[in-house]
C-alpha cells in the first residue's frame, strides 16, 4: 500500500481521501517530525508529559506503574522526556522500560522515539526484548497520541523494522467507562496491532486529562502527581474480582450471537443503550436496554448468546 507522508491529522485524512479510500484508511508511518519544535513537558487531551505524574493499572495478577520521570534523554539528536513503566506479575518484577517521548509545540501531537527495556526473572535482568531507538538500524519516531483524534485514524506508534512496529487505530471516541473507583466519560478507544504478530491485538482506553485507564484487562486503580516509581506492587484497595468494568458500546459492536438472540427476543424493539460489563471472575456480559411498544426491557447475554436476563421494567 502506498504510504502517506504527513504531519498533522488534517493532512493525514486529506492524504487518505486523495487515494480514494473510504471504508479503510491507510496506516500512516511517517510524520515529518523535523518540522516540529519538540517539548519535553506538557500534555494533550489524552497524554501527559508532566514530571511526577503517575497512573497505576492492575488486574488480579498483574500491575503496571506508569511514571513520568524528572529525566530527559537525547535520542537521535532530540531531547525527550522519559516515562518509566514497571510491570509486575504475581507480585514479582517482570519488566522495566524507559520510554522516550516529545510533545510537538505547534500541534500538541505526542511522538515516540524509542524505549530501553529490561526483562526480569527472579530479580535478575534476563533480556531486553523490544528495545529500540529512533536513528538506530533504520528506526524512526512514531506518533504515540495525536492531538486530534478522528474516528478511524490509523497510525504507527513505533517504526523499528523487525523489532517494534506497534500501530494504533482509533475505533471509538466517546466511550463511557466505569472502573473500580470512578467513572470516566468521553474516552478514546484504541485497538493496537503489529504486523510482527499478525492476528494479535490489544485494546486500550484513554480518558481526557488522565491518559490510559484500561489496557487489556488491567484497569486504573490509582493516579497522582509528585510520585516516584514503586519498588514493589502497590496495595490495591478495590475488589478487582468484582463487577469492576463497564463500557458503553454501540449496537453494531455486539457479537453476532448476542445480536441474533436480541432480535429473536424483541424483533421490533428499539435499542437505547448497550454496555459491555466485566463481572465476577472476569465474566463478560452484554447488558442492553431495548424499548418495545413504549416499554423498557432489560436483556443480559454472554458473548455466545446465552441469555441471563430478559425482563420488563
KEKE-3310 file (N, C-alpha, C; in steps of 0.2 Angstrom, whole numbers, plus 5000, padded with zeros to 4 digits):
npx = (5004:5003:5011:5007:5014:5015:5010:5001:4985:4974:4980:4984:4971:4967:4976:4973:4960:4964:4968:4957:4951:4939:4931:4942:4956:4973:4988:4998:5015:5025:5030:5036:5043:5054:5049:5044:5044:5051:5045:5048:5040:5023:5006:4993:4976:4974:4986:5000:5014:5021:5032:5033:5020:5008:5001:4993:4989:4979:4976:4969:4981:4992:5001:5004:5015:5015:5025:5030:5045:5057:5067:5077:5081:5092:5088:5093:5097:5087:5080:5071:5057:5057:5047:5044:5039:5034:5032:5023:5021:5011:5016:5029:5043:5043:5046:5055:5054:5060:5054:5053:5048:5041:5033:5024:5026:5019:5007:5004:5004:5010:5025:5034:5050:5057:5063:5071:5073:5072:5071:5065:5068:5065:5071:5082:5090:5086:5085:5082:5070:5062:5067:5072:5078:5075:5084:5093:5098:5089:5077:5063:5055:5038:5020:5013:5002:4990:4985:4973:4959:4952:4939:4943:4956:4973:4988:5006:5014:5027:5041:5051:5059:5057:5058:5050:5035:5022:5006:4991:4974:4960:4945:4934:4927:4920:4918:4911:4917:4917:4926:4934:4935:4931:4921:4922:4921:4919:4930:4944:4945:4956:4963:4977:4989:5001:5011:5021:5016:5004:4986:4986:4980:4978:4968:4965:4960:4958:4957:4951:4963:4969:4975:4980:4968:4963:4969:4969:4962:4968:4965:4963:4968:4974:4980:4991:5001:5018:5025:5035:5043:5036:5044:5039:5024:5010:4998:4982:4966:4954:4941:4946:4941:4927:4912:4919:4921:4914:4908:4902:4895:4892:4877:4880:4892:4890:4893:4889:4881:4875:4868:4859:4851:4845:4837:4829:4822:4816:4810:4805:4810:4818:4834:4841:4852:4868:4879:4895:4900:4912:4912:4911:4925:4929:4920:4911:4898:4884:4874:4858:4847:4831:4818:4801:4786:4785:4788:4801:4814:4825:4839:4851:4866:4878:4894:4892:4879:4870:4856:4855:4846:4830:4819:4805:4804)
npy = (4994:5011:5024:5037:5053:5064:5076:5083:5079:5083:5084:5070:5064:5070:5065:5052:5053:5057:5046:5039:5032:5025:5016:5011:5017:5022:5015:5026:5030:5040:5056:5068:5074:5083:5096:5100:5109:5102:5098:5094:5094:5095:5092:5084:5081:5067:5062:5064:5073:5077:5079:5068:5064:5050:5034:5020:5004:4989:4971:4955:4948:4955:4971:4987:5001:5018:5030:5047:5053:5064:5066:5068:5062:5061:5057:5052:5065:5073:5080:5071:5067:5055:5042:5030:5013:5001:4984:4972:4954:4943:4948:4949:4958:4961:4968:4982:4997:5011:5024:5035:5051:5066:5082:5090:5107:5115:5108:5099:5085:5069:5062:5046:5040:5029:5015:5009:4993:4982:4965:4955:4940:4932:4943:4946:4953:4947:4949:4960:4963:4970:4982:4998:5012:5028:5032:5022:5007:5010:5014:5024:5039:5037:5041:5043:5048:5057:5075:5078:5067:5059:5048:5032:5035:5029:5024:5022:5019:5015:5013:5003:4992:4975:4974:4983:4987:4993:4998:5009:5010:5021:5018:5021:5036:5042:5035:5028:5023:5013:5011:5003:5012:5025:5034:5037:5048:5052:5045:5038:5025:5013:5002:4991:4984:4974:4971:4962:4952:4945:4945:4946:4957:4972:4981:4997:5011:5028:5042:5059:5071:5062:5050:5034:5022:5009:4993:4980:4972:4976:4988:5006:5009:5018:5035:5050:5064:5071:5059:5044:5030:5014:5002:4990:4980:4991:4992:4987:4994:4990:4979:4969:4957:4958:4966:4976:4983:4993:4997:5008:5003:5003:4997:4990:4985:4973:4956:4944:4932:4938:4949:4942:4934:4944:4950:4940:4939:4952:4957:4969:4979:4994:4998:5007:5008:5000:4990:4984:4973:4968:4955:4946:4936:4939:4937:4941:4951:4957:4970:4976:4989:4989:4995:4991:4994:5006:5001:4997:4985:4974:4966:4954:4946:4933:4932:4922:4921:4916:4919:4928:4937:4943:4954:4965:4982)
npz = (5000:4996:5005:5015:5018:5031:5043:5052:5058:5050:5037:5036:5034:5023:5014:5014:5008:4995:4990:4987:4997:5007:5016:5023:5030:5026:5034:5043:5043:5043:5049:5047:5058:5059:5056:5068:5084:5098:5113:5130:5141:5146:5139:5129:5125:5129:5134:5145:5149:5161:5174:5187:5187:5188:5184:5189:5184:5185:5186:5192:5194:5188:5187:5182:5184:5178:5176:5174:5173:5181:5171:5156:5140:5126:5110:5095:5092:5098:5112:5124:5134:5148:5151:5163:5164:5175:5176:5185:5189:5197:5209:5207:5200:5183:5171:5166:5158:5149:5141:5128:5124:5115:5115:5102:5099:5090:5087:5097:5096:5102:5101:5099:5103:5105:5116:5131:5137:5151:5154:5167:5178:5193:5200:5192:5178:5162:5149:5134:5127:5113:5113:5106:5097:5089:5074:5075:5066:5056:5062:5066:5073:5080:5080:5095:5102:5094:5094:5088:5087:5076:5072:5066:5062:5058:5064:5065:5080:5083:5074:5070:5061:5061:5074:5083:5079:5083:5081:5080:5080:5080:5086:5093:5100:5110:5123:5137:5153:5167:5180:5194:5204:5200:5187:5170:5156:5139:5133:5124:5113:5108:5096:5096:5085:5077:5063:5065:5073:5067:5069:5082:5095:5105:5117:5122:5133:5134:5145:5145:5150:5159:5154:5150:5155:5154:5149:5141:5150:5162:5174:5178:5195:5203:5204:5202:5207:5208:5211:5213:5204:5210:5220:5222:5220:5222:5235:5232:5234:5230:5225:5213:5208:5207:5200:5190:5179:5166:5150:5138:5123:5105:5096:5085:5088:5095:5098:5086:5090:5101:5096:5087:5096:5103:5093:5090:5102:5104:5091:5085:5093:5100:5102:5115:5124:5126:5135:5139:5151:5164:5175:5190:5193:5180:5170:5155:5151:5141:5142:5139:5135:5129:5120:5118:5111:5119:5131:5143:5141:5149:5144:5146:5141:5137:5128:5119:5116:5126:5136:5150:5157:5154:5155:5159:5163)
capx = (5000:5006:5012:5006:5019:5012:5012:4996:4979:4970:4984:4983:4965:4967:4980:4968:4955:4967:4969:4951:4950:4933:4930:4948:4961:4980:4992:5002:5021:5030:5026:5039:5044:5059:5046:5041:5048:5049:5044:5049:5035:5016:5001:4987:4970:4974:4993:5003:5021:5022:5036:5029:5013:5009:4995:4994:4984:4980:4971:4970:4988:4997:5001:5009:5015:5017:5028:5034:5051:5061:5073:5076:5086:5093:5088:5093:5098:5081:5079:5065:5055:5057:5042:5045:5034:5036:5027:5024:5016:5011:5020:5037:5045:5043:5049:5056:5055:5061:5051:5056:5043:5041:5026:5025:5024:5015:5001:5002:5005:5015:5029:5038:5056:5060:5062:5076:5069:5075:5066:5067:5066:5068:5075:5088:5089:5087:5084:5080:5066:5058:5071:5073:5079:5075:5090:5097:5095:5083:5071:5061:5050:5031:5015:5010:4995:4989:4981:4966:4958:4946:4937:4946:4964:4977:4995:5011:5017:5034:5044:5058:5058:5059:5059:5045:5030:5016:5001:4985:4968:4955:4939:4928:4929:4915:4916:4910:4920:4916:4932:4933:4935:4927:4918:4926:4917:4922:4936:4946:4946:4961:4965:4984:4991:5008:5012:5026:5012:4998:4981:4986:4978:4977:4963:4966:4956:4962:4952:4953:4967:4971:4979:4977:4964:4962:4974:4968:4960:4971:4961:4966:4967:4977:4984:4993:5006:5023:5027:5041:5041:5036:5049:5035:5017:5006:4992:4976:4961:4947:4940:4946:4937:4920:4910:4923:4922:4908:4910:4896:4897:4886:4873:4883:4898:4888:4894:4884:4876:4871:4863:4854:4846:4841:4832:4824:4818:4812:4811:4803:4812:4822:4839:4843:4859:4872:4885:4899:4902:4916:4909:4914:4929:4931:4914:4909:4891:4882:4868:4855:4841:4828:4811:4796:4779:4785:4790:4808:4816:4832:4842:4858:4868:4885:4896:4890:4872:4867:4853:4855:4840:4825:4814:4802:4805)
capy = (5000:5017:5027:5044:5056:5070:5079:5084:5074:5085:5082:5063:5062:5073:5060:5046:5055:5058:5039:5036:5027:5027:5012:5009:5022:5019:5015:5031:5028:5045:5061:5074:5077:5088:5102:5102:5111:5097:5100:5088:5094:5097:5087:5085:5079:5060:5060:5068:5073:5081:5075:5066:5061:5043:5030:5013:4999:4982:4966:4951:4945:4960:4978:4992:5008:5022:5037:5052:5054:5070:5065:5068:5058:5063:5051:5054:5072:5076:5079:5068:5065:5048:5039:5023:5008:4995:4979:4966:4949:4939:4951:4950:4962:4957:4972:4990:5000:5018:5026:5042:5055:5073:5085:5095:5113:5118:5105:5095:5078:5066:5057:5041:5040:5023:5013:5004:4988:4976:4960:4952:4934:4931:4949:4947:4955:4941:4951:4967:4962:4975:4989:5002:5020:5031:5033:5016:5002:5012:5015:5031:5040:5036:5045:5040:5051:5064:5080:5077:5060:5057:5041:5028:5036:5023:5027:5018:5021:5013:5012:5000:4986:4968:4974:4985:4990:4994:5003:5010:5013:5024:5014:5025:5042:5044:5029:5029:5018:5013:5007:5001:5018:5031:5033:5041:5049:5054:5041:5036:5018:5012:4995:4991:4978:4975:4967:4957:4947:4945:4942:4949:4964:4975:4986:5002:5016:5034:5047:5066:5074:5057:5046:5027:5019:5002:4990:4973:4969:4980:4995:5011:5009:5024:5040:5055:5068:5071:5052:5041:5023:5010:4997:4984:4982:4995:4989:4988:4994:4989:4972:4968:4951:4960:4969:4982:4987:4994:5001:5009:5002:5004:4991:4987:4981:4967:4950:4941:4928:4942:4952:4937:4932:4950:4951:4934:4940:4958:4959:4976:4984:5000:4998:5013:5008:4994:4990:4978:4973:4963:4954:4942:4931:4940:4935:4946:4951:4962:4972:4980:4992:4989:4998:4988:4997:5011:4998:4995:4978:4974:4960:4952:4939:4932:4933:4916:4922:4914:4924:4928:4941:4946:4956:4971:4986)
capz = (5000:4996:5012:5016:5022:5033:5049:5056:5057:5044:5031:5035:5032:5016:5010:5013:5003:4988:4987:4986:5002:5011:5022:5027:5029:5026:5040:5042:5046:5043:5052:5046:5064:5059:5056:5074:5089:5102:5120:5135:5146:5143:5138:5125:5129:5131:5135:5149:5150:5167:5178:5194:5185:5188:5183:5190:5181:5189:5186:5198:5194:5185:5189:5179:5186:5173:5179:5170:5177:5180:5167:5149:5136:5120:5106:5088:5092:5100:5119:5125:5141:5150:5155:5165:5165:5179:5176:5190:5188:5203:5214:5205:5194:5176:5166:5167:5151:5149:5135:5126:5121:5115:5113:5097:5101:5086:5086:5103:5094:5106:5097:5102:5100:5107:5123:5133:5140:5155:5156:5174:5181:5199:5202:5188:5171:5158:5142:5133:5121:5110:5114:5100:5097:5083:5072:5075:5062:5052:5066:5066:5078:5078:5083:5100:5103:5090:5097:5086:5087:5072:5071:5060:5061:5059:5063:5068:5086:5083:5067:5071:5057:5063:5082:5086:5074:5086:5077:5083:5076:5084:5084:5096:5103:5116:5127:5145:5156:5174:5184:5201:5209:5197:5181:5165:5150:5133:5132:5117:5112:5103:5095:5094:5082:5074:5058:5068:5076:5064:5072:5089:5096:5112:5117:5127:5133:5137:5147:5145:5156:5164:5150:5149:5160:5153:5145:5140:5157:5168:5174:5183:5202:5207:5200:5206:5205:5213:5213:5210:5203:5216:5220:5223:5218:5227:5238:5228:5239:5227:5223:5206:5206:5207:5194:5191:5172:5162:5144:5134:5116:5100:5095:5079:5090:5099:5095:5081:5093:5105:5091:5084:5101:5104:5088:5091:5108:5103:5083:5083:5098:5098:5107:5118:5127:5126:5139:5140:5158:5166:5181:5195:5189:5173:5165:5151:5149:5137:5146:5134:5136:5122:5121:5114:5112:5124:5137:5143:5143:5151:5142:5148:5137:5137:5121:5115:5115:5132:5139:5158:5159:5149:5160:5158:5169)
cpx = (5004:5006:5011:5012:5017:5013:5006:4990:4976:4974:4984:4977:4964:4971:4976:4963:4957:4968:4963:4949:4944:4932:4936:4953:4968:4983:4997:5009:5026:5026:5030:5041:5050:5055:5043:5046:5046:5050:5045:5044:5029:5011:4996:4981:4971:4981:4997:5010:5023:5026:5032:5023:5013:5002:4997:4988:4985:4975:4973:4978:4993:4996:5006:5009:5018:5019:5032:5039:5054:5067:5072:5082:5086:5093:5088:5094:5092:5081:5072:5063:5055:5051:5044:5039:5037:5031:5028:5019:5017:5015:5027:5038:5046:5047:5049:5057:5056:5059:5052:5051:5044:5034:5028:5022:5019:5008:4999:5002:5011:5019:5033:5044:5060:5060:5068:5072:5074:5070:5069:5064:5069:5073:5081:5086:5091:5087:5082:5075:5062:5061:5072:5074:5078:5082:5095:5094:5089:5077:5069:5055:5043:5027:5012:5003:4994:4984:4974:4965:4952:4945:4940:4953:4968:4984:5000:5014:5025:5036:5051:5057:5061:5060:5053:5041:5023:5012:4995:4980:4963:4948:4933:4931:4925:4913:4916:4912:4919:4921:4930:4932:4931:4925:4921:4921:4922:4929:4937:4947:4950:4962:4972:4985:4998:5008:5017:5022:5005:4992:4981:4984:4977:4972:4965:4961:4960:4956:4955:4957:4969:4976:4976:4974:4962:4967:4973:4967:4963:4967:4964:4963:4969:4980:4986:4999:5012:5025:5033:5039:5041:5041:5046:5028:5014:5000:4986:4970:4954:4947:4940:4943:4930:4918:4913:4924:4915:4910:4904:4899:4891:4883:4877:4889:4896:4890:4888:4879:4872:4866:4858:4849:4842:4836:4827:4819:4813:4813:4810:4806:4817:4828:4841:4850:4862:4878:4889:4902:4907:4914:4913:4918:4931:4926:4912:4902:4889:4875:4865:4849:4837:4820:4806:4789:4779:4787:4798:4809:4823:4835:4849:4860:4876:4887:4894:4882:4867:4863:4852:4849:4837:4819:4812:4803:4798)
cpy = (5006:5021:5034:5047:5063:5071:5080:5080:5076:5083:5074:5061:5065:5068:5054:5047:5055:5051:5036:5031:5029:5023:5011:5014:5019:5019:5021:5030:5034:5051:5068:5078:5083:5095:5104:5104:5106:5099:5093:5088:5097:5091:5089:5082:5072:5058:5066:5067:5078:5077:5074:5063:5053:5040:5023:5009:4992:4977:4961:4949:4950:4967:4981:4999:5012:5029:5041:5054:5061:5069:5066:5064:5060:5057:5054:5062:5076:5075:5077:5067:5058:5047:5031:5019:5002:4990:4973:4961:4944:4941:4952:4954:4958:4961:4979:4992:5008:5021:5034:5046:5062:5075:5090:5102:5116:5115:5100:5088:5075:5061:5052:5039:5034:5021:5008:4999:4983:4971:4956:4945:4933:4937:4950:4949:4949:4943:4958:4967:4968:4982:4992:5009:5022:5033:5027:5010:5004:5014:5023:5032:5039:5041:5041:5042:5057:5068:5080:5070:5058:5050:5038:5030:5030:5025:5022:5022:5020:5011:5009:4993:4980:4968:4977:4989:4991:4999:5004:5013:5015:5022:5017:5031:5045:5039:5031:5023:5018:5008:5006:5007:5024:5029:5038:5042:5052:5051:5039:5029:5016:5004:4995:4984:4979:4969:4961:4951:4947:4941:4944:4956:4966:4981:4991:5008:5022:5039:5054:5068:5069:5052:5039:5025:5012:4999:4983:4969:4972:4986:4999:5010:5014:5029:5046:5059:5068:5064:5050:5034:5019:5004:4990:4985:4986:4991:4991:4988:4993:4981:4971:4961:4953:4963:4976:4986:4987:4999:5001:5007:5003:4997:4987:4983:4975:4961:4947:4937:4932:4946:4948:4935:4938:4951:4946:4936:4946:4960:4966:4981:4989:5000:5005:5013:5001:4995:4984:4978:4967:4962:4949:4937:4932:4939:4942:4946:4957:4964:4978:4983:4993:4991:4994:4991:5002:5008:4996:4988:4978:4967:4959:4946:4939:4932:4928:4916:4919:4919:4923:4932:4943:4948:4963:4975:4988)
cpz = (5000:5003:5011:5020:5024:5040:5054:5054:5051:5038:5031:5032:5024:5011:5009:5008:4996:4985:4986:4991:5006:5017:5026:5025:5029:5033:5039:5046:5046:5045:5051:5053:5064:5058:5063:5079:5095:5110:5125:5141:5143:5142:5132:5129:5132:5133:5139:5150:5155:5172:5185:5193:5185:5188:5185:5188:5184:5186:5192:5199:5191:5187:5185:5182:5181:5176:5175:5175:5176:5177:5160:5146:5129:5115:5099:5087:5095:5108:5120:5133:5142:5154:5157:5166:5169:5179:5181:5188:5194:5209:5213:5200:5188:5171:5168:5160:5153:5142:5134:5122:5120:5113:5108:5099:5097:5086:5092:5101:5099:5101:5101:5099:5101:5114:5124:5138:5144:5157:5163:5175:5187:5201:5197:5181:5166:5150:5141:5127:5119:5111:5107:5101:5090:5081:5072:5071:5058:5055:5066:5071:5076:5082:5089:5102:5099:5095:5095:5084:5083:5072:5065:5059:5063:5058:5067:5074:5086:5076:5067:5067:5060:5071:5085:5081:5077:5082:5080:5078:5081:5082:5088:5100:5109:5120:5134:5148:5164:5177:5191:5206:5206:5190:5176:5159:5145:5132:5125:5117:5106:5102:5093:5091:5080:5069:5060:5071:5073:5068:5080:5090:5103:5112:5123:5127:5137:5139:5147:5151:5161:5160:5150:5155:5160:5148:5145:5147:5163:5168:5179:5190:5206:5202:5204:5203:5210:5215:5210:5209:5209:5215:5221:5221:5223:5229:5234:5233:5236:5225:5215:5203:5205:5200:5193:5184:5169:5156:5140:5127:5111:5099:5090:5082:5094:5095:5091:5085:5098:5101:5089:5090:5103:5099:5088:5097:5107:5095:5082:5088:5096:5104:5109:5121:5127:5130:5139:5147:5159:5173:5185:5191:5182:5168:5162:5150:5146:5140:5141:5136:5129:5124:5116:5116:5118:5131:5137:5145:5144:5149:5143:5144:5137:5129:5116:5114:5121:5135:5147:5161:5153:5152:5158:5164:5171)
residu = (UNK:UNK:UNK:UNK:UNK:UNK:UNK:UNK:UNK:UNK:UNK:UNK:UNK:UNK:UNK:UNK:UNK:UNK:UNK:UNK:UNK:UNK:UNK:UNK:UNK:UNK:UNK:UNK:UNK:UNK:UNK:UNK:UNK:UNK:UNK:UNK:UNK:UNK:UNK:UNK:UNK:UNK:UNK:UNK:UNK:UNK:UNK:UNK:UNK:UNK:UNK:UNK:UNK:UNK:UNK:UNK:UNK:UNK:UNK:UNK:UNK:UNK:UNK:UNK:UNK:UNK:UNK:UNK:UNK:UNK:UNK:UNK:UNK:UNK:UNK:UNK:UNK:UNK:UNK:UNK:UNK:UNK:UNK:UNK:UNK:UNK:UNK:UNK:UNK:UNK:UNK:UNK:UNK:UNK:UNK:UNK:UNK:UNK:UNK:UNK:UNK:UNK:UNK:UNK:UNK:UNK:UNK:UNK:UNK:UNK:UNK:UNK:UNK:UNK:UNK:UNK:UNK:UNK:UNK:UNK:UNK:UNK:UNK:UNK:UNK:UNK:UNK:UNK:UNK:UNK:UNK:UNK:UNK:UNK:UNK:UNK:UNK:UNK:UNK:UNK:UNK:UNK:UNK:UNK:UNK:UNK:UNK:UNK:UNK:UNK:UNK:UNK:UNK:UNK:UNK:UNK:UNK:UNK:UNK:UNK:UNK:UNK:UNK:UNK:UNK:UNK:UNK:UNK:UNK:UNK:UNK:UNK:UNK:UNK:UNK:UNK:UNK:UNK:UNK:UNK:UNK:UNK:UNK:UNK:UNK:UNK:UNK:UNK:UNK:UNK:UNK:UNK:UNK:UNK:UNK:UNK:UNK:UNK:UNK:UNK:UNK:UNK:UNK:UNK:UNK:UNK:UNK:UNK:UNK:UNK:UNK:UNK:UNK:UNK:UNK:UNK:UNK:UNK:UNK:UNK:UNK:UNK:UNK:UNK:UNK:UNK:UNK:UNK:UNK:UNK:UNK:UNK:UNK:UNK:UNK:UNK:UNK:UNK:UNK:UNK:UNK:UNK:UNK:UNK:UNK:UNK:UNK:UNK:UNK:UNK:UNK:UNK:UNK:UNK:UNK:UNK:UNK:UNK:UNK:UNK:UNK:UNK:UNK:UNK:UNK:UNK:UNK:UNK:UNK:UNK:UNK:UNK:UNK:UNK:UNK:UNK:UNK:UNK:UNK:UNK:UNK:UNK:UNK:UNK:UNK:UNK:UNK:UNK:UNK:UNK:UNK:UNK:UNK:UNK:UNK:UNK:UNK:UNK:UNK:UNK:UNK:UNK:UNK:UNK:UNK:UNK:UNK:UNK:UNK:UNK:UNK:UNK:UNK)
# end
